Amino acid sequence: MRISIKNPKEYPWFIRPFFWKQKGKYGEVLQPGLLWGRVPKLFASVAILYGALDRNGSPLDPVLRSLVTVRVSQINWCSFCVDINSSTLAKRTGSLEKVEKVEHWENSDIFDEKEKVALEYTEAVTFSDRQVTDELMERLKKFFDDDSVVELTGLIAFQNLSSKFNSALDVPSQGFCKLPYNSPSDYQA
């Protein structure tokens, strides 16, 4: 990594419970958390936003949320994000099939129309050479109401923030999932 992490005991007391929770859930503290934790106000803000987006009461299906986060992670060449989000997607679907095919979703019959339009929207928001058109928004609104579109857009924006942060600081995979990708050039569409 391009920035060193500190021992979890060196972080402010109010951040350490987040680290304990991560260790309980993942078996270890997540390295991005240790980086964000170097600036406690940023850490708290990011943690609150993540919690709001990944809540049980979200209008977005958990599998769809994971598909979106994996695809954004691939586009932004974030090894850590592809790893952890692919692991979550595999757990939510019960297999690696969608994990292995999400990069080429357009050519796969395992994604339904709702997932495909959400992934198309994800790419339009994430790739700088694409844009969200009125036609794409019309197709998106066949499956998502206005509140869900706002939440989906927020999730895509958050995952772009997270994956760009981790990619820039060269946060490595922590080995949560078998990665079907080898190098940053493999993430490009």
C-alpha positions as CSV (number, residue, x, y, z in Angstrom):
1,M,0.0,0.0,0.0
2,R,1.1,3.5,-0.6
3,I,0.1,4.7,2.9
4,S,1.0,2.8,6.0
5,I,-1.6,1.6,8.4
6,K,-1.2,1.8,12.2
7,N,-1.9,-0.8,14.8
8,P,-5.7,-0.8,15.5
9,K,-4.9,0.1,19.2
10,E,-3.4,3.4,18.0
11,Y,-6.7,4.7,16.6
12,P,-9.2,6.8,18.6
13,W,-11.4,4.8,21.0
14,F,-14.6,5.6,19.1
15,I,-13.3,3.9,15.9
16,R,-12.0,0.7,17.5
17,P,-15.5,-0.9,17.8
18,F,-15.8,-0.7,14.0
19,F,-12.6,-2.6,13.8
20,W,-13.8,-5.3,16.3
21,K,-17.0,-5.7,14.3
22,Q,-14.9,-6.1,11.0
23,K,-12.7,-8.6,12.7
24,G,-15.7,-10.6,13.9
25,K,-17.4,-10.5,10.5
26,Y,-14.3,-11.0,8.2
27,G,-11.7,-12.6,10.5
28,E,-9.5,-9.5,10.3
29,V,-9.7,-5.7,10.2
30,L,-10.2,-4.3,6.7
31,Q,-7.2,-2.4,5.4
32,P,-9.3,0.4,3.9
33,G,-10.9,1.0,7.4
34,L,-7.4,1.4,8.8
35,L,-6.6,4.0,6.1
36,W,-9.8,6.0,6.5
37,G,-9.3,5.8,10.3
38,R,-6.2,7.9,10.0
39,V,-8.7,10.8,9.6
40,P,-11.4,9.9,12.1
41,K,-14.0,12.4,10.8
42,L,-13.7,10.9,7.3
43,F,-13.9,7.4,8.7
44,A,-17.1,8.2,10.6
45,S,-18.7,9.8,7.6
46,V,-17.8,7.0,5.3
47,A,-19.0,4.4,7.8
48,I,-22.4,6.1,8.3
49,L,-22.9,6.4,4.5
50,Y,-22.0,2.8,3.9
51,G,-24.3,1.7,6.7
52,A,-27.2,3.6,5.1
53,L,-26.6,2.1,1.7
54,D,-26.1,-1.5,2.8
55,R,-29.0,-1.7,5.2
56,N,-31.6,-4.5,5.4
57,G,-34.4,-2.1,4.5
58,S,-32.9,-0.9,1.3
59,P,-35.4,-0.9,-1.7
60,L,-32.5,-2.5,-3.7
61,D,-32.2,-6.2,-3.6
62,P,-29.0,-7.4,-1.9
63,V,-27.8,-9.3,-5.0
64,L,-28.4,-6.3,-7.2
65,R,-26.4,-4.1,-4.8
66,S,-23.5,-6.6,-4.9
67,L,-23.6,-6.8,-8.7
68,V,-23.3,-3.0,-8.9
69,T,-20.5,-2.9,-6.4
70,V,-18.5,-5.6,-8.1
71,R,-18.9,-4.0,-11.5
72,V,-17.8,-0.5,-10.3
73,S,-14.8,-2.2,-8.5
74,Q,-13.8,-3.9,-11.8
75,I,-14.0,-0.7,-13.7
76,N,-11.9,1.2,-11.2
77,W,-9.3,-1.5,-10.9
78,C,-9.7,-2.0,-7.2
79,S,-8.3,-5.3,-6.2
80,F,-9.6,-5.1,-2.6
81,C,-13.1,-4.1,-3.7
82,V,-13.4,-6.8,-6.3
83,D,-12.3,-9.3,-3.7
84,I,-14.6,-8.3,-0.9
85,N,-17.6,-7.4,-3.1
86,S,-17.3,-10.6,-5.1
87,S,-17.2,-12.6,-1.8
88,T,-20.4,-10.8,-0.8
89,L,-22.1,-11.5,-4.2
90,A,-21.1,-15.2,-4.0
91,K,-22.6,-15.5,-0.5
92,R,-25.8,-13.7,-1.6
93,T,-26.3,-15.9,-4.7
94,G,-24.9,-19.1,-3.3
95,S,-22.4,-19.5,-6.2
96,L,-19.6,-17.9,-8.1
97,E,-21.5,-17.9,-11.4
98,K,-22.6,-14.2,-11.4
99,V,-19.2,-13.2,-10.0
100,E,-17.4,-14.8,-12.9
101,K,-19.8,-13.3,-15.5
102,V,-20.5,-9.8,-14.3
103,E,-17.7,-8.2,-16.3
104,H,-19.3,-9.4,-19.5
105,W,-22.9,-9.2,-18.4
106,E,-24.2,-8.0,-21.8
107,N,-23.3,-11.4,-23.3
108,S,-24.7,-13.5,-20.5
109,D,-28.1,-15.0,-20.1
110,I,-27.8,-15.4,-16.3
111,F,-28.7,-11.8,-15.6
112,D,-32.3,-10.7,-15.8
113,E,-33.5,-7.5,-17.5
114,K,-33.6,-5.6,-14.3
115,E,-30.0,-6.6,-13.5
116,K,-28.9,-5.7,-17.0
117,V,-30.4,-2.3,-17.0
118,A,-28.9,-1.6,-13.5
119,L,-25.5,-2.7,-14.8
120,E,-25.8,-0.6,-17.9
121,Y,-26.7,2.4,-15.7
122,T,-23.8,1.6,-13.4
123,E,-21.4,1.7,-16.4
124,A,-23.0,4.9,-17.7
125,V,-22.4,6.6,-14.3
126,T,-18.9,5.2,-13.8
127,F,-17.2,5.4,-17.2
128,S,-16.1,9.0,-17.9
129,D,-16.7,8.5,-21.7
130,R,-20.4,7.5,-21.2
131,Q,-23.4,9.4,-20.0
132,V,-26.9,8.7,-18.7
133,T,-29.3,9.3,-21.5
134,D,-33.1,9.9,-21.2
135,E,-33.7,6.6,-23.0
136,L,-31.6,4.7,-20.4
137,M,-33.4,6.5,-17.5
138,E,-36.8,5.5,-19.1
139,R,-35.7,1.8,-19.2
140,L,-34.4,2.0,-15.6
141,K,-37.7,3.4,-14.4
142,K,-39.5,0.4,-15.7
143,F,-37.9,-1.5,-12.8
144,F,-37.1,1.2,-10.2
145,D,-39.2,4.0,-8.7
146,D,-37.7,7.4,-8.2
147,D,-36.5,6.7,-4.6
148,S,-34.9,3.5,-5.8
149,V,-33.1,5.3,-8.7
150,V,-31.8,7.8,-6.1
151,E,-30.6,5.0,-3.9
152,L,-29.0,3.1,-6.8
153,T,-27.2,6.2,-8.0
154,G,-26.0,6.8,-4.4
155,L,-24.7,3.3,-4.2
156,I,-22.8,3.6,-7.5
157,A,-21.4,7.0,-6.4
158,F,-20.3,5.6,-3.1
159,Q,-18.7,2.5,-4.7
160,N,-16.8,4.8,-7.1
161,L,-15.6,6.8,-4.1
162,S,-14.5,3.7,-2.2
163,S,-12.9,1.9,-5.1
164,K,-11.1,4.9,-6.4
165,F,-9.8,5.6,-2.8
166,N,-8.6,2.0,-2.5
167,S,-7.1,1.8,-6.0
168,A,-5.2,5.1,-5.6
169,L,-3.7,3.9,-2.4
170,D,-3.0,0.4,-3.8
171,V,-5.0,-1.5,-1.2
172,P,-4.5,-5.2,-2.0
173,S,-7.0,-8.0,-1.9
174,Q,-7.4,-9.6,1.5
175,G,-8.2,-13.0,0.0
176,F,-12.0,-13.1,0.6
177,C,-12.9,-14.5,-2.8
178,K,-11.3,-16.3,-5.8
179,L,-10.7,-13.5,-8.2
180,P,-11.2,-14.2,-11.9
181,Y,-9.1,-11.1,-12.8
182,N,-5.3,-10.9,-12.9
183,S,-4.3,-7.3,-13.6
184,P,-5.8,-3.8,-13.8
185,S,-6.1,-4.1,-17.6
186,D,-8.4,-7.1,-17.1
187,Y,-10.9,-4.7,-15.4
188,Q,-11.4,-2.5,-18.4
189,A,-14.4,-2.9,-20.5
